[in-house]
Amino acid sequence: MSPKNAQRESLLDLSREEQWVLHHVILDCIEMESRAPESTDSPALAVYRVFEKLERGTHRFSQRECQCIRDELRQYVDS
């Protein structure tokens, strides 16, 4: 990763429990898409990127990925 890209990412300091909750919410979003009718929009690419990073144990996220995390957590809580 170039230094320019590294500056655009934020490190989220998550407890083990917070990591688990975030992983669950993102995975739920992906799984809901697989159960949804074909006419339903797929999750944003950022959802998959967040999931991949969580699976690798990475907690550095781009601004777009942080927005995705906020949106998905908010939607999960509101549902």
Phi and psi restraints in degrees (range 20) as a CNS / XPLOR table:
assign (resid 1 and name C) (resid 2 and name N)
       (resid 2 and name CA) (resid 2 and name C) 1.0 -75.0 20.0 2
assign (resid 2 and name N) (resid 2 and name CA)
       (resid 2 and name C) (resid 3 and name N) 1.0 154.1 20.0 2
assign (resid 2 and name C) (resid 3 and name N)
       (resid 3 and name CA) (resid 3 and name C) 1.0 -56.9 20.0 2
assign (resid 3 and name N) (resid 3 and name CA)
       (resid 3 and name C) (resid 4 and name N) 1.0 -33.5 20.0 2
assign (resid 3 and name C) (resid 4 and name N)
       (resid 4 and name CA) (resid 4 and name C) 1.0 -61.8 20.0 2
assign (resid 4 and name N) (resid 4 and name CA)
       (resid 4 and name C) (resid 5 and name N) 1.0 -43.8 20.0 2
assign (resid 4 and name C) (resid 5 and name N)
       (resid 5 and name CA) (resid 5 and name C) 1.0 -69.6 20.0 2
assign (resid 5 and name N) (resid 5 and name CA)
       (resid 5 and name C) (resid 6 and name N) 1.0 -36.5 20.0 2
assign (resid 5 and name C) (resid 6 and name N)
       (resid 6 and name CA) (resid 6 and name C) 1.0 -62.3 20.0 2
assign (resid 6 and name N) (resid 6 and name CA)
       (resid 6 and name C) (resid 7 and name N) 1.0 -34.3 20.0 2
assign (resid 6 and name C) (resid 7 and name N)
       (resid 7 and name CA) (resid 7 and name C) 1.0 -68.9 20.0 2
assign (resid 7 and name N) (resid 7 and name CA)
       (resid 7 and name C) (resid 8 and name N) 1.0 -22.0 20.0 2
assign (resid 7 and name C) (resid 8 and name N)
       (resid 8 and name CA) (resid 8 and name C) 1.0 -88.5 20.0 2
assign (resid 8 and name N) (resid 8 and name CA)
       (resid 8 and name C) (resid 9 and name N) 1.0 -0.6 20.0 2
assign (resid 8 and name C) (resid 9 and name N)
       (resid 9 and name CA) (resid 9 and name C) 1.0 -107.2 20.0 2
assign (resid 9 and name N) (resid 9 and name CA)
       (resid 9 and name C) (resid 10 and name N) 1.0 150.6 20.0 2
assign (resid 9 and name C) (resid 10 and name N)
       (resid 10 and name CA) (resid 10 and name C) 1.0 -115.9 20.0 2
assign (resid 10 and name N) (resid 10 and name CA)
       (resid 10 and name C) (resid 11 and name N) 1.0 142.2 20.0 2
assign (resid 10 and name C) (resid 11 and name N)
       (resid 11 and name CA) (resid 11 and name C) 1.0 -92.0 20.0 2
assign (resid 11 and name N) (resid 11 and name CA)
       (resid 11 and name C) (resid 12 and name N) 1.0 122.7 20.0 2
assign (resid 11 and name C) (resid 12 and name N)
       (resid 12 and name CA) (resid 12 and name C) 1.0 -95.4 20.0 2
assign (resid 12 and name N) (resid 12 and name CA)
       (resid 12 and name C) (resid 13 and name N) 1.0 122.6 20.0 2
assign (resid 12 and name C) (resid 13 and name N)
       (resid 13 and name CA) (resid 13 and name C) 1.0 -89.2 20.0 2
assign (resid 13 and name N) (resid 13 and name CA)
       (resid 13 and name C) (resid 14 and name N) 1.0 95.4 20.0 2
assign (resid 13 and name C) (resid 14 and name N)
       (resid 14 and name CA) (resid 14 and name C) 1.0 -109.5 20.0 2
assign (resid 14 and name N) (resid 14 and name CA)
       (resid 14 and name C) (resid 15 and name N) 1.0 136.1 20.0 2
assign (resid 14 and name C) (resid 15 and name N)
       (resid 15 and name CA) (resid 15 and name C) 1.0 -70.2 20.0 2
assign (resid 15 and name N) (resid 15 and name CA)
       (resid 15 and name C) (resid 16 and name N) 1.0 168.8 20.0 2
assign (resid 15 and name C) (resid 16 and name N)
       (resid 16 and name CA) (resid 16 and name C) 1.0 -58.5 20.0 2
assign (resid 16 and name N) (resid 16 and name CA)
       (resid 16 and name C) (resid 17 and name N) 1.0 -41.9 20.0 2
assign (resid 16 and name C) (resid 17 and name N)
       (resid 17 and name CA) (resid 17 and name C) 1.0 -65.3 20.0 2
assign (resid 17 and name N) (resid 17 and name CA)
       (resid 17 and name C) (resid 18 and name N) 1.0 -42.0 20.0 2
assign (resid 17 and name C) (resid 18 and name N)
       (resid 18 and name CA) (resid 18 and name C) 1.0 -64.8 20.0 2
assign (resid 18 and name N) (resid 18 and name CA)
       (resid 18 and name C) (resid 19 and name N) 1.0 -38.4 20.0 2
assign (resid 18 and name C) (resid 19 and name N)
       (resid 19 and name CA) (resid 19 and name C) 1.0 -61.2 20.0 2
assign (resid 19 and name N) (resid 19 and name CA)
       (resid 19 and name C) (resid 20 and name N) 1.0 -43.6 20.0 2
assign (resid 19 and name C) (resid 20 and name N)
       (resid 20 and name CA) (resid 20 and name C) 1.0 -63.4 20.0 2
assign (resid 20 and name N) (resid 20 and name CA)
       (resid 20 and name C) (resid 21 and name N) 1.0 -45.8 20.0 2
assign (resid 20 and name C) (resid 21 and name N)
       (resid 21 and name CA) (resid 21 and name C) 1.0 -61.8 20.0 2
assign (resid 21 and name N) (resid 21 and name CA)
       (resid 21 and name C) (resid 22 and name N) 1.0 -47.0 20.0 2
assign (resid 21 and name C) (resid 22 and name N)
       (resid 22 and name CA) (resid 22 and name C) 1.0 -61.0 20.0 2
assign (resid 22 and name N) (resid 22 and name CA)
       (resid 22 and name C) (resid 23 and name N) 1.0 -45.5 20.0 2
assign (resid 22 and name C) (resid 23 and name N)
       (resid 23 and name CA) (resid 23 and name C) 1.0 -58.3 20.0 2
assign (resid 23 and name N) (resid 23 and name CA)
       (resid 23 and name C) (resid 24 and name N) 1.0 -45.7 20.0 2
assign (resid 23 and name C) (resid 24 and name N)
       (resid 24 and name CA) (resid 24 and name C) 1.0 -60.3 20.0 2
assign (resid 24 and name N) (resid 24 and name CA)
       (resid 24 and name C) (resid 25 and name N) 1.0 -45.9 20.0 2
assign (resid 24 and name C) (resid 25 and name N)
       (resid 25 and name CA) (resid 25 and name C) 1.0 -64.4 20.0 2
assign (resid 25 and name N) (resid 25 and name CA)
       (resid 25 and name C) (resid 26 and name N) 1.0 -44.3 20.0 2
assign (resid 25 and name C) (resid 26 and name N)
       (resid 26 and name CA) (resid 26 and name C) 1.0 -67.5 20.0 2
assign (resid 26 and name N) (resid 26 and name CA)
       (resid 26 and name C) (resid 27 and name N) 1.0 -43.1 20.0 2
assign (resid 26 and name C) (resid 27 and name N)
       (resid 27 and name CA) (resid 27 and name C) 1.0 -62.9 20.0 2
assign (resid 27 and name N) (resid 27 and name CA)
       (resid 27 and name C) (resid 28 and name N) 1.0 -40.3 20.0 2
assign (resid 27 and name C) (resid 28 and name N)
       (resid 28 and name CA) (resid 28 and name C) 1.0 -60.2 20.0 2
assign (resid 28 and name N) (resid 28 and name CA)
       (resid 28 and name C) (resid 29 and name N) 1.0 -41.8 20.0 2
assign (resid 28 and name C) (resid 29 and name N)
       (resid 29 and name CA) (resid 29 and name C) 1.0 -60.1 20.0 2
assign (resid 29 and name N) (resid 29 and name CA)
       (resid 29 and name C) (resid 30 and name N) 1.0 -44.9 20.0 2
assign (resid 29 and name C) (resid 30 and name N)
       (resid 30 and name CA) (resid 30 and name C) 1.0 -66.4 20.0 2
assign (resid 30 and name N) (resid 30 and name CA)
       (resid 30 and name C) (resid 31 and name N) 1.0 -43.4 20.0 2
assign (resid 30 and name C) (resid 31 and name N)
       (resid 31 and name CA) (resid 31 and name C) 1.0 -68.3 20.0 2
assign (resid 31 and name N) (resid 31 and name CA)
       (resid 31 and name C) (resid 32 and name N) 1.0 -34.8 20.0 2
assign (resid 31 and name C) (resid 32 and name N)
       (resid 32 and name CA) (resid 32 and name C) 1.0 -61.5 20.0 2
assign (resid 32 and name N) (resid 32 and name CA)
       (resid 32 and name C) (resid 33 and name N) 1.0 -37.4 20.0 2
assign (resid 32 and name C) (resid 33 and name N)
       (resid 33 and name CA) (resid 33 and name C) 1.0 -63.7 20.0 2
assign (resid 33 and name N) (resid 33 and name CA)
       (resid 33 and name C) (resid 34 and name N) 1.0 -38.2 20.0 2
assign (resid 33 and name C) (resid 34 and name N)
       (resid 34 and name CA) (resid 34 and name C) 1.0 -69.8 20.0 2
assign (resid 34 and name N) (resid 34 and name CA)
       (resid 34 and name C) (resid 35 and name N) 1.0 -23.1 20.0 2
assign (resid 34 and name C) (resid 35 and name N)
       (resid 35 and name CA) (resid 35 and name C) 1.0 -94.5 20.0 2
assign (resid 35 and name N) (resid 35 and name CA)
       (resid 35 and name C) (resid 36 and name N) 1.0 -9.3 20.0 2
assign (resid 35 and name C) (resid 36 and name N)
       (resid 36 and name CA) (resid 36 and name C) 1.0 -79.6 20.0 2
assign (resid 36 and name N) (resid 36 and name CA)
       (resid 36 and name C) (resid 37 and name N) 1.0 157.7 20.0 2
assign (resid 36 and name C) (resid 37 and name N)
       (resid 37 and name CA) (resid 37 and name C) 1.0 -60.6 20.0 2
assign (resid 37 and name N) (resid 37 and name CA)
       (resid 37 and name C) (resid 38 and name N) 1.0 156.3 20.0 2
assign (resid 37 and name C) (resid 38 and name N)
       (resid 38 and name CA) (resid 38 and name C) 1.0 -59.8 20.0 2
assign (resid 38 and name N) (resid 38 and name CA)
       (resid 38 and name C) (resid 39 and name N) 1.0 -26.0 20.0 2
assign (resid 38 and name C) (resid 39 and name N)
       (resid 39 and name CA) (resid 39 and name C) 1.0 -75.2 20.0 2
assign (resid 39 and name N) (resid 39 and name CA)
       (resid 39 and name C) (resid 40 and name N) 1.0 -10.0 20.0 2
assign (resid 39 and name C) (resid 40 and name N)
       (resid 40 and name CA) (resid 40 and name C) 1.0 -78.1 20.0 2
assign (resid 40 and name N) (resid 40 and name CA)
       (resid 40 and name C) (resid 41 and name N) 1.0 139.2 20.0 2
assign (resid 40 and name C) (resid 41 and name N)
       (resid 41 and name CA) (resid 41 and name C) 1.0 -68.3 20.0 2
assign (resid 41 and name N) (resid 41 and name CA)
       (resid 41 and name C) (resid 42 and name N) 1.0 143.9 20.0 2
assign (resid 41 and name C) (resid 42 and name N)
       (resid 42 and name CA) (resid 42 and name C) 1.0 -72.9 20.0 2
assign (resid 42 and name N) (resid 42 and name CA)
       (resid 42 and name C) (resid 43 and name N) 1.0 156.0 20.0 2
assign (resid 42 and name C) (resid 43 and name N)
       (resid 43 and name CA) (resid 43 and name C) 1.0 -60.3 20.0 2
assign (resid 43 and name N) (resid 43 and name CA)
       (resid 43 and name C) (resid 44 and name N) 1.0 156.0 20.0 2
assign (resid 43 and name C) (resid 44 and name N)
       (resid 44 and name CA) (resid 44 and name C) 1.0 -60.7 20.0 2
assign (resid 44 and name N) (resid 44 and name CA)
       (resid 44 and name C) (resid 45 and name N) 1.0 151.8 20.0 2
assign (resid 44 and name C) (resid 45 and name N)
       (resid 45 and name CA) (resid 45 and name C) 1.0 -55.3 20.0 2
assign (resid 45 and name N) (resid 45 and name CA)
       (resid 45 and name C) (resid 46 and name N) 1.0 -33.0 20.0 2
assign (resid 45 and name C) (resid 46 and name N)
       (resid 46 and name CA) (resid 46 and name C) 1.0 -60.2 20.0 2
assign (resid 46 and name N) (resid 46 and name CA)
       (resid 46 and name C) (resid 47 and name N) 1.0 -32.0 20.0 2
assign (resid 46 and name C) (resid 47 and name N)
       (resid 47 and name CA) (resid 47 and name C) 1.0 -60.5 20.0 2
assign (resid 47 and name N) (resid 47 and name CA)
       (resid 47 and name C) (resid 48 and name N) 1.0 -45.7 20.0 2
assign (resid 47 and name C) (resid 48 and name N)
       (resid 48 and name CA) (resid 48 and name C) 1.0 -67.1 20.0 2
assign (resid 48 and name N) (resid 48 and name CA)
       (resid 48 and name C) (resid 49 and name N) 1.0 -38.1 20.0 2
assign (resid 48 and name C) (resid 49 and name N)
       (resid 49 and name CA) (resid 49 and name C) 1.0 -64.6 20.0 2
assign (resid 49 and name N) (resid 49 and name CA)
       (resid 49 and name C) (resid 50 and name N) 1.0 -42.9 20.0 2
assign (resid 49 and name C) (resid 50 and name N)
       (resid 50 and name CA) (resid 50 and name C) 1.0 -60.3 20.0 2
assign (resid 50 and name N) (resid 50 and name CA)
       (resid 50 and name C) (resid 51 and name N) 1.0 -46.4 20.0 2
assign (resid 50 and name C) (resid 51 and name N)
       (resid 51 and name CA) (resid 51 and name C) 1.0 -59.9 20.0 2
assign (resid 51 and name N) (resid 51 and name CA)
       (resid 51 and name C) (resid 52 and name N) 1.0 -46.1 20.0 2
assign (resid 51 and name C) (resid 52 and name N)
       (resid 52 and name CA) (resid 52 and name C) 1.0 -61.0 20.0 2
assign (resid 52 and name N) (resid 52 and name CA)
       (resid 52 and name C) (resid 53 and name N) 1.0 -42.1 20.0 2
assign (resid 52 and name C) (resid 53 and name N)
       (resid 53 and name CA) (resid 53 and name C) 1.0 -65.5 20.0 2
assign (resid 53 and name N) (resid 53 and name CA)
       (resid 53 and name C) (resid 54 and name N) 1.0 -41.9 20.0 2
assign (resid 53 and name C) (resid 54 and name N)
       (resid 54 and name CA) (resid 54 and name C) 1.0 -62.7 20.0 2
assign (resid 54 and name N) (resid 54 and name CA)
       (resid 54 and name C) (resid 55 and name N) 1.0 -40.5 20.0 2
assign (resid 54 and name C) (resid 55 and name N)
       (resid 55 and name CA) (resid 55 and name C) 1.0 -62.6 20.0 2
assign (resid 55 and name N) (resid 55 and name CA)
       (resid 55 and name C) (resid 56 and name N) 1.0 -33.4 20.0 2
assign (resid 55 and name C) (resid 56 and name N)
       (resid 56 and name CA) (resid 56 and name C) 1.0 -83.9 20.0 2
assign (resid 56 and name N) (resid 56 and name CA)
       (resid 56 and name C) (resid 57 and name N) 1.0 -6.4 20.0 2
assign (resid 56 and name C) (resid 57 and name N)
       (resid 57 and name CA) (resid 57 and name C) 1.0 83.2 20.0 2
assign (resid 57 and name N) (resid 57 and name CA)
       (resid 57 and name C) (resid 58 and name N) 1.0 16.9 20.0 2
assign (resid 57 and name C) (resid 58 and name N)
       (resid 58 and name CA) (resid 58 and name C) 1.0 -89.0 20.0 2
assign (resid 58 and name N) (resid 58 and name CA)
       (resid 58 and name C) (resid 59 and name N) 1.0 139.1 20.0 2
assign (resid 58 and name C) (resid 59 and name N)
       (resid 59 and name CA) (resid 59 and name C) 1.0 -122.8 20.0 2
assign (resid 59 and name N) (resid 59 and name CA)
       (resid 59 and name C) (resid 60 and name N) 1.0 24.1 20.0 2
assign (resid 59 and name C) (resid 60 and name N)
       (resid 60 and name CA) (resid 60 and name C) 1.0 -103.5 20.0 2
assign (resid 60 and name N) (resid 60 and name CA)
       (resid 60 and name C) (resid 61 and name N) 1.0 124.6 20.0 2
assign (resid 60 and name C) (resid 61 and name N)
       (resid 61 and name CA) (resid 61 and name C) 1.0 -131.2 20.0 2
assign (resid 61 and name N) (resid 61 and name CA)
       (resid 61 and name C) (resid 62 and name N) 1.0 144.3 20.0 2
assign (resid 61 and name C) (resid 62 and name N)
       (resid 62 and name CA) (resid 62 and name C) 1.0 -70.0 20.0 2
assign (resid 62 and name N) (resid 62 and name CA)
       (resid 62 and name C) (resid 63 and name N) 1.0 168.9 20.0 2
assign (resid 62 and name C) (resid 63 and name N)
       (resid 63 and name CA) (resid 63 and name C) 1.0 -59.6 20.0 2
assign (resid 63 and name N) (resid 63 and name CA)
       (resid 63 and name C) (resid 64 and name N) 1.0 -42.6 20.0 2
assign (resid 63 and name C) (resid 64 and name N)
       (resid 64 and name CA) (resid 64 and name C) 1.0 -63.4 20.0 2
assign (resid 64 and name N) (resid 64 and name CA)
       (resid 64 and name C) (resid 65 and name N) 1.0 -40.8 20.0 2
assign (resid 64 and name C) (resid 65 and name N)
       (resid 65 and name CA) (resid 65 and name C) 1.0 -67.2 20.0 2
assign (resid 65 and name N) (resid 65 and name CA)
       (resid 65 and name C) (resid 66 and name N) 1.0 -38.2 20.0 2
assign (resid 65 and name C) (resid 66 and name N)
       (resid 66 and name CA) (resid 66 and name C) 1.0 -63.3 20.0 2
assign (resid 66 and name N) (resid 66 and name CA)
       (resid 66 and name C) (resid 67 and name N) 1.0 -40.5 20.0 2
assign (resid 66 and name C) (resid 67 and name N)
       (resid 67 and name CA) (resid 67 and name C) 1.0 -63.2 20.0 2
assign (resid 67 and name N) (resid 67 and name CA)
       (resid 67 and name C) (resid 68 and name N) 1.0 -41.5 20.0 2
assign (resid 67 and name C) (resid 68 and name N)
       (resid 68 and name CA) (resid 68 and name C) 1.0 -60.8 20.0 2
assign (resid 68 and name N) (resid 68 and name CA)
       (resid 68 and name C) (resid 69 and name N) 1.0 -44.2 20.0 2
assign (resid 68 and name C) (resid 69 and name N)
       (resid 69 and name CA) (resid 69 and name C) 1.0 -59.8 20.0 2
assign (resid 69 and name N) (resid 69 and name CA)
       (resid 69 and name C) (resid 70 and name N) 1.0 -47.8 20.0 2
assign (resid 69 and name C) (resid 70 and name N)
       (resid 70 and name CA) (resid 70 and name C) 1.0 -59.1 20.0 2
assign (resid 70 and name N) (resid 70 and name CA)
       (resid 70 and name C) (resid 71 and name N) 1.0 -46.4 20.0 2
assign (resid 70 and name C) (resid 71 and name N)
       (resid 71 and name CA) (resid 71 and name C) 1.0 -62.8 20.0 2
assign (resid 71 and name N) (resid 71 and name CA)
       (resid 71 and name C) (resid 72 and name N) 1.0 -44.6 20.0 2
assign (resid 71 and name C) (resid 72 and name N)
       (resid 72 and name CA) (resid 72 and name C) 1.0 -69.3 20.0 2
assign (resid 72 and name N) (resid 72 and name CA)
       (resid 72 and name C) (resid 73 and name N) 1.0 -39.7 20.0 2
assign (resid 72 and name C) (resid 73 and name N)
       (resid 73 and name CA) (resid 73 and name C) 1.0 -65.1 20.0 2
assign (resid 73 and name N) (resid 73 and name CA)
       (resid 73 and name C) (resid 74 and name N) 1.0 -42.0 20.0 2
assign (resid 73 and name C) (resid 74 and name N)
       (resid 74 and name CA) (resid 74 and name C) 1.0 -63.5 20.0 2
assign (resid 74 and name N) (resid 74 and name CA)
       (resid 74 and name C) (resid 75 and name N) 1.0 -45.7 20.0 2
assign (resid 74 and name C) (resid 75 and name N)
       (resid 75 and name CA) (resid 75 and name C) 1.0 -63.8 20.0 2
assign (resid 75 and name N) (resid 75 and name CA)
       (resid 75 and name C) (resid 76 and name N) 1.0 -39.2 20.0 2
assign (resid 75 and name C) (resid 76 and name N)
       (resid 76 and name CA) (resid 76 and name C) 1.0 -64.8 20.0 2
assign (resid 76 and name N) (resid 76 and name CA)
       (resid 76 and name C) (resid 77 and name N) 1.0 -43.1 20.0 2
assign (resid 76 and name C) (resid 77 and name N)
       (resid 77 and name CA) (resid 77 and name C) 1.0 -66.8 20.0 2
assign (resid 77 and name N) (resid 77 and name CA)
       (resid 77 and name C) (resid 78 and name N) 1.0 -38.1 20.0 2
assign (resid 77 and name C) (resid 78 and name N)
       (resid 78 and name CA) (resid 78 and name C) 1.0 -74.7 20.0 2
assign (resid 78 and name N) (resid 78 and name CA)
       (resid 78 and name C) (resid 79 and name N) 1.0 -16.3 20.0 2
